[in-house]
């Protein structure tokens, strides 16, 4: 309590000083407040950054703290107490693995399972959603408007309501406890089709007609002309889809039953279940689980930012 109160007082003091400097800068030149406004803008950005990054700093500190002091300090303990309060015990227990019927299953197996499922689902959705969006954007056929209406209407149905009929279907196909049964139901989404349709609408039809005159097939038009032009949208879609699949919990927990096939969200939830409460290991696993999405985000950062607005074309 004393540490929290001290941090709060220091934070209030820093904010008071920062805004006091802004007031002084404004009073020095009231007719030209650009410097004061620029300074105030930077102060607000720094405050917002601190608020956003604080949970990540807390996660890093909690992953390395000893089990005995996990709830004692808000962030890192004092430097003088580091030798006895900071260690790698949480990671050692995480990498020890779990005993299962199939043998000992290690943390890396769950990590590879999540990477495989997320990557496969993302690539399949990228191909099928972009093909469907291309057809809806550049082809005229009977029932197109009705199909669009049905597709947009299906987006209002919560996905949780579909788990029961999909599970019954997978039982009939004998695909329960297999990755096929988890991948096939999500191979295409109405959301992805709509995004690619909106992005491909901006591709000039004259360019496609010129390609047809030059002898390009429809698939070559799709691969060589359309997809390079909607690259920002493709990157944004891949990132959003990968994150959704990476954090998916209900699907893997329902369709997968074998221990060595489980994904990270399901396994990490076991560390804080009714019969097992090991928050240090849970937080260490969570810290490692955010690394692959972070790498993907930084790799696609530029395309992701520009892709957020590339689908905002009225059509």
C-alpha positions in Angstrom: 0.0 0.0 0.0 2.8 2.4 0.8 4.5 1.7 -2.5 1.3 2.3 -4.4 0.7 5.5 -2.6 4.2 6.7 -3.2 3.9 5.9 -7.0 0.6 7.8 -7.1 2.0 10.9 -5.4 5.0 10.9 -7.7 2.8 10.5 -10.8 0.6 13.4 -9.7 3.6 15.6 -9.0 5.0 14.9 -12.5 1.7 15.7 -14.1 1.3 18.9 -12.2 4.9 20.0 -13.1 4.4 19.1 -16.8 1.1 21.0 -17.1 2.6 23.9 -15.1 5.4 24.2 -17.7 2.7 24.3 -20.5 1.0 27.1 -18.7 4.2 29.0 -18.3 5.0 28.6 -22.0 1.5 29.9 -22.9 1.8 32.9 -20.7 5.2 33.9 -22.2 3.6 34.3 -25.6 -0.3 34.3 -25.5 -0.5 35.5 -29.1 1.6 32.7 -30.4 0.7 29.6 -28.4 2.3 27.1 -30.9 5.1 26.1 -28.6 2.8 25.6 -25.6 0.4 23.5 -27.7 3.2 21.4 -29.2 4.7 20.8 -25.7 1.2 19.9 -24.4 0.7 17.5 -27.2 3.9 15.7 -26.4 3.0 15.5 -22.8 -0.4 13.9 -23.7 1.3 11.4 -26.0 3.8 10.4 -23.4 1.0 10.0 -20.8 -1.0 7.8 -23.3 2.1 5.8 -24.0 2.7 5.1 -20.3 -0.9 4.0 -19.8 -0.7 1.7 -22.8 2.7 0.2 -22.0 2.1 -0.2 -18.3 0.3 -3.6 -18.6 3.2 -5.0 -20.7 5.8 -3.8 -18.1 3.7 -5.4 -15.4 3.6 -8.7 -17.3 7.3 -8.7 -17.8 7.9 -8.0 -14.1 5.4 -10.7 -13.0 6.9 -13.3 -15.3 10.3 -13.0 -13.6 9.2 -12.5 -10.0 9.4 -15.3 -7.5 6.2 -17.0 -6.5 6.6 -15.7 -3.0 6.5 -12.0 -4.0 4.2 -12.2 -7.0 1.6 -9.9 -5.5 3.9 -7.9 -3.2 5.2 -5.3 -5.8 3.3 -3.5 -8.5 6.1 -3.8 -11.0 9.8 -4.7 -10.2 10.9 -5.0 -6.6 13.8 -2.8 -5.3 17.2 -3.4 -6.8 18.5 -4.6 -3.5 16.0 -7.4 -3.4 16.5 -8.6 -6.9 18.7 -11.6 -6.2 16.0 -13.2 -4.0 12.9 -12.0 -5.8 13.7 -12.2 -9.5 14.6 -15.6 -11.1 13.7 -17.9 -14.0 11.7 -20.4 -11.9 8.4 -19.6 -13.8 10.0 -20.4 -17.1 11.7 -23.6 -15.7 8.3 -24.9 -14.6 6.8 -23.9 -17.9 9.3 -25.8 -19.9 9.2 -28.9 -17.7 6.2 -30.1 -19.7 3.0 -31.9 -18.7 2.4 -35.6 -18.4 -0.2 -37.0 -20.7 -1.4 -40.3 -22.1 0.8 -39.8 -25.2 3.9 -39.1 -23.0 5.4 -35.9 -21.8 4.3 -32.9 -23.8 6.4 -29.8 -23.7 5.5 -26.1 -24.1 7.1 -25.8 -27.5 4.6 -28.4 -28.8 1.7 -26.2 -27.9 3.5 -23.2 -29.4 4.1 -25.1 -32.7 0.4 -26.2 -32.7 -0.7 -22.6 -32.4 1.7 -21.4 -35.1 0.6 -24.2 -37.5 -3.2 -23.6 -37.0 -2.9 -19.8 -37.1 -0.7 -19.8 -40.2 -2.7 -22.4 -42.1 -6.0 -20.7 -41.3 -4.7 -17.3 -42.3 -3.3 -18.5 -45.7 -6.4 -20.4 -46.6 -8.7 -17.5 -45.7 -6.4 -15.1 -47.6 -6.8 -17.2 -50.8 -10.5 -18.0 -50.6 -11.7 -14.6 -49.3 -9.7 -12.7 -51.9 -11.0 -14.9 -54.7 -14.6 -14.4 -53.5 -14.1 -10.7 -53.0 -12.6 -10.4 -56.5 -15.7 -12.2 -58.0 -18.1 -10.0 -56.2 -16.2 -6.8 -57.1 -15.5 -7.4 -60.8 -18.1 -9.9 -62.1 -21.8 -9.5 -62.7 -23.9 -12.6 -62.3 -27.5 -13.5 -61.3 -28.2 -13.4 -57.6 -25.1 -11.2 -56.8 -27.1 -8.7 -54.8 -29.0 -11.4 -52.9 -25.7 -13.1 -52.1 -24.2 -9.9 -50.8 -27.3 -9.3 -48.6 -27.1 -12.8 -47.2 -23.4 -12.5 -46.6 -23.6 -9.2 -44.8 -26.6 -10.5 -42.8 -24.6 -13.6 -41.7 -22.1 -11.2 -40.0 -24.6 -10.4 -37.4 -24.9 -14.0 -36.2 -22.5 -14.6 -33.3 -20.0 -17.3 -34.1 -20.7 -19.0 -30.7 -24.2 -20.0 -31.8 -22.7 -22.1 -34.7 -20.5 -24.3 -32.5 -23.2 -26.8 -31.8 -24.2 -27.5 -35.4 -20.6 -27.4 -36.6 -19.6 -29.9 -33.9 -22.4 -32.2 -34.8 -21.3 -32.0 -38.5 -17.7 -32.7 -37.5 -18.8 -35.7 -35.5 -20.6 -37.1 -38.5 -17.5 -36.5 -40.7 -15.2 -38.1 -38.0 -13.1 -34.9 -37.8 -13.3 -34.3 -34.1 -9.9 -34.1 -32.4 -8.3 -33.4 -35.7 -6.9 -30.2 -37.1 -9.0 -30.6 -40.3 -12.1 -30.3 -38.2 -10.8 -27.1 -36.7 -9.6 -25.5 -40.0 -12.4 -26.4 -42.4 -15.2 -24.5 -40.7 -13.2 -21.2 -40.8 -11.7 -21.6 -44.3 -13.7 -18.5 -45.5 -15.4 -15.7 -43.6 -18.0 -13.1 -44.7 -15.9 -10.4 -43.1 -12.9 -11.2 -45.2 -14.9 -11.4 -48.4 -16.4 -8.0 -47.7 -13.0 -6.4 -47.0 -11.4 -7.7 -50.2 -14.5 -6.7 -52.2 -14.2 -3.2 -51.0 -10.5 -3.1 -51.7 -10.7 -4.7 -55.2 -13.4 -2.2 -56.2 -10.7 0.4 -56.3 -8.7 -1.6 -58.9 -9.4 0.0 -62.4 -11.6 -2.3 -64.6 -9.8 -0.9 -67.7 -6.5 -2.5 -66.4 -8.2 -5.9 -66.2 -9.6 -5.5 -69.7 -6.2 -4.6 -71.0 -4.8 -7.7 -69.4 -7.5 -9.8 -71.0 -6.7 -8.3 -74.4 -3.0 -9.2 -73.9 -4.1 -12.8 -73.3 -4.0 -13.1 -69.5 -6.2 -15.7 -68.0 -8.5 -14.9 -65.1 -6.3 -16.5 -62.5 -3.3 -14.6 -63.9 -5.2 -11.4 -63.6 -6.0 -12.3 -60.0 -2.4 -13.2 -59.1 -0.4 -10.6 -61.2 -2.7 -7.6 -61.3 -5.3 -7.6 -58.5 -3.4 -9.0 -55.5 -0.3 -6.8 -55.8 -2.6 -3.7 -55.9 -4.4 -4.8 -52.7 -1.3 -5.7 -50.9 -1.9 -3.3 -48.0 -5.4 -4.8 -47.4 -3.9 -8.3 -47.7 -1.3 -7.5 -45.0 -3.9 -6.0 -42.7 -6.3 -9.0 -43.2 -3.5 -11.5 -42.5 -2.5 -9.7 -39.3 -6.1 -9.5 -38.0 -6.9 -13.0 -39.0 -3.7 -14.4 -37.5 -4.4 -12.6 -34.2 -7.9 -13.9 -34.1 -6.8 -17.5 -34.7 -3.8 -17.2 -32.3 -6.1 -16.1 -29.5 -8.9 -18.5 -30.3 -10.0 -20.5 -27.3 -13.5 -21.9 -27.7 -12.8 -23.7 -31.0 -9.7 -25.6 -29.9 -11.1 -26.4 -26.5 -14.2 -27.9 -28.1 -12.8 -29.7 -31.1 -9.4 -30.9 -29.7 -9.2 -33.5 -27.0 -5.7 -35.0 -27.2 -3.1 -33.2 -25.0 -0.4 -32.9 -27.6 -2.8 -31.2 -30.1 -3.9 -28.4 -27.8 -3.1 -24.8 -28.5 -1.5 -22.1 -26.3 -4.8 -20.4 -25.1 -6.2 -23.7 -23.9 -3.1 -24.8 -22.2 -2.4 -21.5 -20.5 -6.0 -21.5 -19.1 -5.2 -24.8 -17.4 -2.6 -23.1 -15.2 -5.3 -21.1 -13.5 -8.1 -23.7 -13.5 -10.0 -24.9 -10.5 -7.5 -27.6 -9.5 -4.3 -25.7 -10.4 -3.4 -22.1 -9.7 0.1 -21.3 -10.9 -0.2 -17.6 -11.9 3.6 -17.2 -12.3 3.8 -20.0 -15.0 0.6 -18.6 -16.6 2.1 -15.1 -16.9 5.5 -16.5 -18.2 3.6 -18.5 -20.9 1.5 -15.4 -21.7 4.7 -13.3 -22.1 6.1 -15.9 -24.6 2.8 -16.2 -26.4 2.7 -12.5 -27.4 6.1 -12.8 -29.1 5.0 -14.3 -32.5 2.1 -11.9 -33.0 4.4 -9.0 -32.1 7.0 -10.1 -34.7 4.3 -10.4 -37.3 2.9 -7.0 -36.5 6.3 -5.3 -36.8 6.9 -7.1 -40.1 3.6 -5.9 -41.5 3.4 -2.6 -39.7 3.6 -0.3 -42.8 1.2 -2.3 -44.9 -1.2 -2.7 -41.9 -1.5 1.0 -41.3 -2.1 1.8 -45.0 -4.4 -1.2 -45.3 -6.8 0.1 -42.6 -8.2 2.7 -45.1 -7.7 0.9 -48.4 -11.1 -0.8 -48.1 -13.0 2.4 -47.3 -14.2 2.7 -50.9 -17.9 3.2 -51.5 -19.3 0.5 -53.8 
